[in-house]
């Protein structure tokens, strides 16, 4: 007996647990868009099934049931849905259930759109978005963004709409809600249509319709057909628009949703008016009006009266047209929809003109032009801001993921291809490393060749040009001077008695003296002058574009600079001097060797006449060299030679 009681108690405990689990499973499927009701009857069946699974006394699950029922259970009763959502919102706040509060805000905004205007619903949607963000709930945030984006799109603010749709798409993909992401393509397509990007809108609508048919989503297929109907008519193909709108109407009848039936009839009316079938359009408008009234939907009053006005204009019933357009103006002003207001003003202007009331026609024409200007300006701004955004790539990524999901039967082949790719990657990596190695070797070779070339052209001790290089420089300068009929001078500089420095002070000291002399010369020489070492203590200086007088001045600055060198840090009391020979280009037949030979002869004369002086070679004869200046030391010695390099004994 005790065992039977224990079994009964266990069964009584397990039954609610199974019911709670089944409730959560079904509610999750609804929340994640895995269940797409095919119409009002199907939605009522799903709600009833969810209600049957609701565990008694479970307040949290009861709140969840209530907000899901709010979305699904009032398709033909906008007033009832609004009141239900308002009560649920108050109860969610008392219970501290933020998730339910956000959902009731979204649900109430949906019904508020039908009862008043889309603009009025923004406050509910903004509240829903704010709560969802605070909860860091990506699924709920995405849903709230699509609601708010839909209102922005309807009001002509396509940039804001696309911003919300793009963020929603990212969140849908993040939470793997593929069906919701595919349905969101309809929102994007509608925004593209309203901004005038018909080609892009058509691509998205075709894809959304294909996805809806594939998964049996009648609601999404219906929305795609309604938008395609409007798109065809706006593109100047009302016959296609009428055909697709009638398909949407058939789907709406299957769903049994009077609001959807009325919306489909408006798409039909749009195509009929474009085809000038005005009487039939008025008949369909009456049916649509009855549909909206049955669903307590007052949001389409502006569009109904606008279409009535357009149809009456087409029938020539101008007084009735003006009356309908006046009513439409009041209702459209409340929704702030400039696109439809511009259409209204154009129609009423034409009507006044037909009634021979030019003043009233002109007023409405100006209003129409102003509204069109604002709409076009907004469209351009929004296009430049958002059309180039990344949604195209996101759409492609979504489609690619769907295709990959359908290709699961080819996993073995993909794995094989992956192995091949790994080998290819390894081969590519090896080739890349080999190329990098070859590049490194090439750089090393290049740097080495540059270093060898520099060594081949540079004197190792002083760092200036060696004999080969400076003679090449002199040859180039000579050719340039002859070609330009310009001036050219060369100097040969020799350090006086340099052998005594090496003998008395040692070769290291002599090497340092050579380096100091080079530094002193470089301080004196100009930017285009070139200095090179042609012997142990002998240097060649090339002075392009230099006259004889200027060359003499350069030579004297070199000589005095060397004479003034302080070399006490090398050997105390050490001083050096230099002798220089100057030769300038004398005739166009002269070559480098001849020019340097004349400078060398002048240098020889300077040494022969006492050193520490400059001599100039005049013309071509070697016996015409003349001294430039007699150093003070030479003058004071009465012409006797003075040692140019001294060191203490």
C-alpha positions in Angstrom: 0.0 0.0 0.0 2.8 2.4 0.9 4.5 1.6 -2.4 1.4 2.5 -4.3 1.1 5.8 -2.5 4.8 6.6 -3.2 4.3 5.8 -6.9 1.2 8.0 -7.0 3.0 10.9 -5.3 6.0 10.6 -7.7 3.6 10.7 -10.7 1.8 13.7 -9.3 5.1 15.5 -8.9 6.5 14.5 -12.3 3.4 15.6 -14.2 3.8 19.4 -13.6 7.5 19.1 -14.3 6.7 17.5 -17.7 4.1 20.2 -18.4 6.5 23.0 -17.5 9.2 21.6 -19.8 6.7 21.2 -22.7 5.4 24.7 -22.1 8.9 26.1 -22.2 9.7 24.2 -25.4 6.6 25.5 -27.2 7.1 29.0 -25.9 10.8 29.0 -27.1 9.7 27.8 -30.5 7.3 30.7 -30.7 9.8 33.2 -29.4 12.5 32.0 -31.9 10.1 32.2 -34.9 10.3 28.4 -35.4 6.5 28.4 -35.6 5.0 30.6 -38.2 1.1 30.6 -37.9 -0.5 30.2 -41.3 -3.4 32.4 -40.3 -5.7 33.5 -37.5 -7.1 30.0 -36.9 -3.6 28.5 -36.7 -2.5 31.2 -34.3 -5.5 30.5 -32.0 -4.7 26.8 -32.1 -1.1 27.5 -31.0 -2.2 29.8 -28.2 -4.7 27.2 -27.0 -2.0 24.5 -26.9 0.3 26.8 -25.0 -2.5 27.6 -22.5 -3.1 23.9 -22.0 0.6 23.3 -21.1 0.7 26.2 -18.6 1.5 24.8 -15.1 -1.2 26.0 -12.6 0.0 28.7 -10.1 3.2 29.4 -12.1 3.3 33.3 -12.2 6.4 33.6 -14.3 5.1 31.3 -17.0 1.7 32.8 -16.8 3.2 36.2 -17.6 5.1 34.7 -20.6 1.9 33.1 -21.9 0.1 36.4 -21.6 2.6 38.4 -23.8 2.8 35.6 -26.4 -1.0 35.6 -26.5 -0.9 39.4 -26.9 1.1 38.9 -30.1 -1.0 36.0 -31.5 -4.5 36.3 -30.1 -5.9 39.6 -31.4 -5.4 39.5 -35.2 -8.9 40.9 -35.8 -9.3 43.0 -32.7 -6.8 45.9 -32.4 -8.8 47.6 -29.6 -8.9 44.4 -27.6 -5.2 43.7 -28.2 -4.3 47.3 -27.1 -6.3 47.0 -23.9 -4.9 43.5 -23.2 -1.3 44.8 -23.7 -1.9 47.8 -21.4 -3.2 45.5 -18.6 -0.3 43.1 -19.1 2.2 46.0 -19.0 0.9 47.2 -15.7 1.0 43.7 -14.2 4.6 43.1 -15.5 5.8 46.3 -13.8 4.2 45.3 -10.5 5.7 41.8 -10.8 9.2 43.3 -11.7 9.3 41.1 -14.8 11.3 43.3 -17.2 11.3 40.8 -20.0 7.5 40.7 -20.0 7.4 44.5 -19.7 9.4 44.9 -22.9 7.3 42.5 -24.8 4.0 44.2 -23.7 5.4 47.5 -24.8 6.1 46.1 -28.2 2.7 44.4 -28.4 0.9 47.6 -27.4 2.9 49.6 -29.9 1.7 47.2 -32.7 -1.9 47.7 -31.8 -1.5 51.5 -31.2 -0.3 51.8 -34.8 -3.6 50.4 -36.0 -5.7 52.5 -33.6 -4.0 55.9 -34.1 -0.8 56.5 -36.1 2.6 54.9 -36.5 4.2 57.9 -35.0 2.2 57.4 -31.8 3.6 53.9 -31.4 7.2 55.1 -31.3 7.1 55.7 -27.5 6.1 52.0 -26.9 8.8 50.7 -29.3 11.5 53.0 -27.8 10.6 51.7 -24.3 10.8 48.1 -25.5 14.2 48.7 -27.1 15.6 50.4 -23.9 14.4 47.6 -21.7 15.8 44.9 -24.0 19.2 46.6 -24.2 19.2 46.9 -20.4 18.5 43.2 -20.0 21.3 42.5 -22.6 18.8 40.2 -24.4 19.9 40.0 -28.0 16.8 38.2 -29.2 14.4 40.6 -27.6 16.5 43.6 -28.7 16.4 42.4 -32.3 12.6 42.1 -32.3 12.2 45.5 -30.7 14.5 47.1 -33.4 12.5 45.6 -36.2 9.3 47.1 -34.7 10.9 50.5 -34.3 12.6 50.4 -37.7 9.3 49.6 -39.4 7.7 52.8 -38.0 10.8 54.9 -39.1 10.5 53.5 -42.6 6.8 54.2 -42.8 7.4 57.8 -41.7 10.1 58.2 -44.4 13.1 58.1 -42.2 14.9 55.3 -44.0 18.3 56.0 -42.6 17.0 55.4 -39.1 15.1 52.4 -40.3 18.1 50.8 -41.9 20.2 51.4 -38.8 17.7 49.4 -36.8 17.3 46.7 -39.4 21.0 46.2 -39.8 21.6 45.9 -36.0 18.6 43.5 -35.7 20.1 41.4 -38.5 23.4 41.2 -36.6 21.7 40.1 -33.5 19.5 37.5 -35.3 22.6 36.0 -36.7 24.4 36.1 -33.4 21.5 34.1 -31.8 21.2 31.8 -34.8 17.6 32.9 -35.5 17.8 32.1 -39.2 14.0 32.4 -39.9 13.8 35.8 -38.2 16.9 37.0 -40.2 15.3 35.9 -43.4 12.0 37.7 -42.5 14.0 40.8 -41.7 14.9 41.0 -45.4 11.4 42.1 -46.0 12.0 45.1 -43.8 15.1 46.0 -45.7 13.4 45.6 -49.0 10.5 47.9 -48.0 13.0 50.6 -46.9 14.8 50.3 -50.3 11.5 50.6 -52.1 10.5 53.7 -50.2 13.8 55.3 -50.9 13.5 54.6 -54.6 16.1 51.9 -54.9 13.8 49.6 -56.8 16.4 47.2 -58.2 17.8 46.4 -54.7 14.3 46.2 -53.3 13.3 43.6 -56.0 16.4 41.4 -55.2 15.5 41.3 -51.5 11.8 40.8 -52.1 12.4 37.9 -54.5 14.8 36.3 -52.1 12.4 36.8 -49.1 9.5 35.3 -51.0 11.6 32.3 -52.0 12.6 31.7 -48.4 9.0 32.1 -47.2 7.7 29.6 -49.8 10.5 27.1 -48.9 9.7 27.1 -45.2 5.9 27.4 -45.6 5.7 30.9 -44.0 2.4 32.2 -45.4 2.7 35.5 -43.4 6.1 36.4 -44.9 5.0 35.3 -48.4 2.0 37.6 -48.1 4.1 40.6 -47.0 6.5 40.0 -49.9 3.6 39.9 -52.4 2.1 43.2 -51.0 5.5 44.9 -51.4 6.1 43.5 -54.8 2.6 44.8 -55.9 3.5 48.3 -54.8 6.9 48.1 -56.4 5.6 47.0 -59.8 3.0 49.8 -59.8 5.6 52.4 -58.7 7.9 51.3 -61.5 5.2 51.8 -64.1 4.0 48.2 -64.4 0.5 48.3 -62.8 -0.6 45.1 -64.6 2.1 43.2 -62.8 1.4 45.0 -59.6 -2.3 44.0 -59.8 -1.4 40.4 -60.5 0.9 40.1 -57.5 -1.4 42.1 -55.2 -4.3 39.7 -56.0 -2.0 36.8 -55.0 -1.4 38.6 -51.7 -5.1 39.0 -51.3 -5.6 35.3 -51.7 -3.0 34.6 -49.1 -4.6 37.1 -46.7 -8.0 35.3 -47.1 -6.2 32.0 -46.3 -4.8 33.6 -43.1 -8.3 35.0 -42.1 -6.7 38.2 -40.9 -9.0 41.1 -41.8 -6.3 43.7 -41.3 -4.0 41.8 -43.8 -6.9 41.5 -46.2 -7.5 45.2 -46.1 -3.8 46.0 -46.7 -3.8 43.6 -49.7 -6.8 45.4 -51.1 -5.0 48.7 -50.9 -2.2 47.2 -53.0 -4.9 46.1 -55.5 -6.4 49.6 -55.5 -3.0 51.2 -56.1 -2.7 49.1 -59.3 -6.3 49.7 -60.4 -5.9 53.5 -60.1 -2.7 53.4 -62.1 -4.6 51.5 -64.8 -7.4 54.1 -64.7 -9.9 51.5 -63.5 -11.4 54.1 -61.1 -14.9 52.6 -60.6 -13.5 49.2 -59.7 -11.0 50.9 -57.4 -13.8 52.5 -55.4 -15.6 49.2 -55.1 -12.4 47.6 -53.7 -11.8 50.5 -51.4 -15.2 50.0 -49.8 -14.3 46.4 -49.1 -10.9 47.4 -47.6 -12.7 50.0 -45.4 -14.9 47.3 -44.1 -11.9 45.0 -43.4 -10.1 47.6 -41.4 -13.2 48.5 -39.4 -13.7 44.8 -38.6 -10.1 44.6 -37.2 -10.5 48.0 -35.3 -7.7 49.3 -37.5 -7.9 53.1 -37.9 -4.3 53.6 -39.1 -5.2 53.3 -42.8 -7.8 56.1 -42.8 -5.4 58.5 -44.5 -4.5 56.1 -47.3 -8.2 55.1 -47.8 -9.3 58.6 -48.3 -6.3 59.5 -50.4 -7.2 56.5 -52.7 -10.8 57.6 -52.7 -9.8 61.1 -53.7 -7.6 59.8 -56.6 -10.4 57.5 -57.8 -13.0 60.3 -57.7 -10.6 62.6 -59.6 -10.3 59.9 -62.3 -14.1 59.7 -62.5 -14.4 63.5 -62.8 -16.3 63.7 -59.5 -14.3 66.7 -58.3 -16.4 67.7 -55.3 -16.3 64.3 -53.8 -12.6 64.1 -54.6 -11.9 67.4 -52.7 -13.9 66.2 -49.7 -12.0 62.9 -49.6 -8.6 64.6 -50.1 -9.3 67.1 -47.3 -10.1 64.3 -44.9 -6.9 62.4 -46.0 -4.8 65.6 -45.4 -5.9 65.8 -41.8 -5.1 62.2 -41.1 -1.8 62.1 -43.0 -0.6 65.2 -41.2 -1.0 63.2 -38.0 1.3 60.5 -39.4 3.9 63.0 -40.7 4.1 61.0 -44.0 5.4 63.5 -46.5 5.6 61.0 -49.4 1.8 60.6 -49.4 1.1 64.2 -48.6 3.0 65.2 -51.7 0.9 62.8 -53.8 -2.2 64.3 -52.1 -1.3 67.9 -52.9 -0.6 67.0 -56.5 -4.0 65.3 -56.9 -5.9 68.2 -55.2 -4.0 70.8 -57.3 -5.1 69.0 -60.5 -8.6 68.8 -59.2 -8.8 72.5 -58.4 -7.4 73.3 -61.8 -10.1 71.1 -63.4 -12.7 73.0 -61.3 -11.3 76.3 -62.6 -10.0 77.4 -59.2 -6.4 78.4 -60.2 -5.6 80.1 -56.9 -6.4 77.0 -54.8 -4.6 74.9 -57.4 -1.4 77.0 -57.2 -1.4 76.8 -53.4 -1.5 73.0 -53.5 1.0 72.8 -56.3 3.5 74.8 -54.2 2.8 72.5 -51.2 3.4 69.5 -53.4 6.7 70.9 -54.7 7.9 71.7 -51.2 6.9 68.2 -49.9 8.6 66.5 -52.9 11.7 68.6 -52.4 11.9 67.5 -48.7 11.3 63.8 -49.6 14.0 63.9 -52.3 16.5 65.6 -50.1 15.9 63.1 -47.3 16.2 60.2 -49.8 19.5 61.5 -51.1 20.9 62.0 -47.6 19.7 58.6 -46.4 21.0 56.9 -49.6 24.5 58.4 -49.1 24.4 57.4 -45.4 23.1 53.9 -45.5 22.8 52.3 -49.0 26.6 51.7 -49.1 26.4 50.0 -45.7 27.3 46.4 -45.1 23.9 44.9 -45.3 24.5 43.4 -48.8 27.4 41.4 -47.4 25.3 40.3 -44.4 22.5 39.1 -46.7 25.0 37.1 -48.8 26.5 35.6 -45.6 23.0 34.6 -44.5 22.3 32.9 -47.8 25.7 31.2 -47.7 25.0 29.8 -44.2 21.7 28.4 -45.5 23.4 26.8 -48.4 26.0 25.2 -46.1 23.2 23.9 -43.9 21.6 22.2 -46.9 24.9 20.6 -47.9 25.5 18.5 -44.8 25.3 15.3 -46.8 28.6 16.3 -48.6 30.6 16.5 -45.4 33.0 13.7 -46.4 33.8 15.5 -49.7 34.3 18.8 -47.8 36.6 17.0 -45.4 38.6 15.7 -48.3 38.8 19.1 -49.8 39.9 20.5 -46.5 42.8 18.0 -46.4 43.8 19.1 -49.9 43.5 22.7 -48.8 45.8 22.0 -45.8 48.4 20.6 -48.2 48.0 23.5 -50.4 48.3 25.9 -47.5 51.5 24.0 -46.4 52.9 24.3 -49.9 52.0 27.9 -50.1 53.6 28.5 -46.7 56.7 26.8 -47.8 56.8 28.7 -51.1 56.3 31.9 -49.1 59.1 31.1 -46.8 61.3 30.3 -49.7 60.5 33.5 -51.4 61.2 35.4 -48.2 64.6 33.6 -47.9 65.4 34.5 -51.6 64.3 38.1 -51.0 66.5 38.2 -47.9 69.5 36.9 -49.9 68.8 39.3 -52.6 68.7 42.2 -50.2 71.9 41.0 -48.6 73.5 40.7 -52.0 72.4 44.2 -52.9 73.7 45.7 -49.7 76.9 43.7 -50.1 77.4 45.0 -53.6 76.7 48.5 -52.5 79.3 48.1 -49.8 81.8 46.7 -52.2 81.1 49.5 -54.7 81.5 52.1 -51.9 84.7 50.5 -50.9 85.9 50.4 -54.5 85.2 54.2 -54.8 86.3 55.3 -51.4 89.6 55.8 -49.7 89.6 53.5 -46.7 91.6 55.8 -44.4 89.9 59.2 -45.0 86.4 58.2 -46.3 86.6 60.4 -49.3 86.9 59.4 -53.0 89.9 57.4 -54.0 92.0 58.2 -57.0 89.9 56.2 -59.5 86.7 57.8 -58.4 87.9 61.4 -58.2 89.5 61.1 -61.6 86.2 59.8 -62.9 84.4 62.8 -61.3 86.9 65.1 -62.9 86.2 63.5 -66.3 82.4 64.0 -65.9 82.9 67.6 -64.8 85.1 68.3 -67.8 82.6 66.9 -70.2 79.8 68.9 -68.6 81.9 72.1 -68.7 82.8 71.6 -72.4 79.1 70.8 -73.3 77.9 73.9 -71.5 80.9 76.1 -72.4 81.4 76.6 -68.7 84.2 76.9 -66.3 86.2 74.1 -64.5 89.2 74.2 -62.2 91.1 71.5 -60.4 93.4 71.7 -57.4 96.2 69.4 -56.5 97.1 69.6 -52.8 100.1 68.0 -51.1 101.0 68.1 -47.4 104.5 69.5 -47.0 107.2 67.2 -45.6 104.6 64.6 -44.6 107.3 61.9 -44.6 108.9 63.6 -41.6 105.6 63.3 -39.7 105.5 59.6 -40.3 109.2 59.2 -39.5 109.2 61.3 -36.4 105.7 60.7 -35.0 104.8 57.3 -36.4 102.3 56.1 -39.0 99.3 56.2 -36.7 99.9 59.9 -36.0 100.4 60.4 -39.8 97.1 58.7 -40.5 95.3 60.9 -38.0 96.9 64.0 -39.6 95.6 63.0 -43.0 92.1 62.6 -41.5 92.3 66.0 -39.8 93.4 67.6 -43.1 90.5 66.1 -45.0 88.0 67.4 -42.3 89.6 70.9 -42.6 89.2 70.8 -46.4 85.6 69.6 -46.3 84.8 72.6 -44.1 86.1 75.0 -46.7 84.8 73.3 -49.9 81.4 74.2 -51.4 78.5 71.9 -51.9 79.3 71.0 -55.5 83.1 70.7 -55.0 84.6 67.2 -54.9 87.6 66.0 -52.9 89.6 62.8 -53.5 92.9 61.2 -52.3 95.2 60.4 -55.2 98.4 59.5 -53.3 99.8 59.1 -49.8 99.5 62.8 -48.9 98.3 64.2 -52.2 94.7 65.2 -52.9 92.7 66.3 -56.0 89.9 68.8 -55.7 87.4 69.3 -58.6 85.7 72.7 -58.7 82.9 72.7 -61.3 81.6 76.0 -62.7 84.4 77.9 -61.0 86.5 80.7 -62.5 90.2 81.1 -62.0 89.8 83.8 -59.5 87.4 81.8 -57.4 89.6 78.8 -57.6 92.5 80.8 -56.2 90.4 81.9 -53.3 89.3 78.3 -52.6 93.0 77.2 -52.7 94.0 79.9 -50.3 91.3 79.0 -47.9 92.4 75.4 -48.0 96.0 76.3 -47.4 95.3 78.7 -44.5 92.9 76.2 -43.0 95.5 73.4 -43.0 98.1 75.8 -41.7 95.9 76.7 -38.8 95.2 73.1 -37.7 95.9 72.5 -34.0 97.4 69.0 -33.8 98.8 69.2 -30.2 96.5 66.3 -29.1 98.3 64.1 -31.6 101.9 65.2 -30.9 102.6 68.4 -28.9 103.7 71.2 -31.1 102.9 69.4 -34.3 102.0 71.6 -37.3 101.6 70.9 -41.0 101.2 73.0 -44.1 100.2 72.3 -47.7 101.2 73.3 -51.2 98.6 73.6 -53.9 98.6 73.7 -57.7 95.7 75.3 -59.6 94.7 74.6 -63.2 91.6 75.8 -65.1 90.1 74.6 -68.3 92.0 76.4 -71.1 90.6 75.1 -74.4 87.9 72.8 -75.7 90.5 70.2 -76.8 91.9 69.6 -73.3 91.4 66.3 -71.5 91.4 65.3 -67.9 94.9 64.0 -67.9 96.2 67.3 -69.4 94.3 69.4 -66.9 95.6 67.4 -63.9 99.1 67.4 -65.4 99.0 71.2 -65.5 97.8 71.3 -61.9 100.6 68.9 -60.9 103.1 71.1 -62.6 101.8 74.1 -60.7 102.0 72.1 -57.5 105.6 71.2 -58.3 106.4 74.9 -58.8 104.8 75.7 -55.4 107.0 73.1 -53.7 110.1 74.2 -55.6 109.5 77.8 -54.5 109.3 77.1 -50.8 106.1 75.1 -50.1 103.1 76.3 -48.0 101.9 78.3 -51.0 99.5 78.2 -54.0 100.6 78.3 -57.6 98.4 78.7 -60.7 99.0 77.1 -64.1 98.4 79.7 -66.8 97.4 78.4 -70.3 99.1 75.2 -71.4 102.8 76.0 -70.9 104.3 74.6 -67.7 106.7 77.5 -67.5 104.0 80.1 -67.0 103.0 79.1 -63.5 102.7 82.0 -61.2 102.5 82.2 -57.4 99.2 83.4 -55.9 100.5 84.6 -52.6 103.8 84.5 -50.6 103.1 83.2 -47.2 104.2 85.4 -44.3 106.7 82.8 -43.1 108.3 82.8 -46.6 108.4 86.6 -46.8 110.0 87.0 -43.3 112.7 84.4 -44.2 113.8 86.4 -47.2 112.7 83.6 -49.5 114.4 80.7 -47.8 112.4 77.4 -47.5 110.7 76.8 -44.1 109.8 73.2 -43.0 106.1 72.7 -43.3 105.9 69.9 -40.8 107.6 70.1 -37.4 107.7 68.0 -34.4 109.8 68.2 -31.2 113.1 66.3 -31.3 
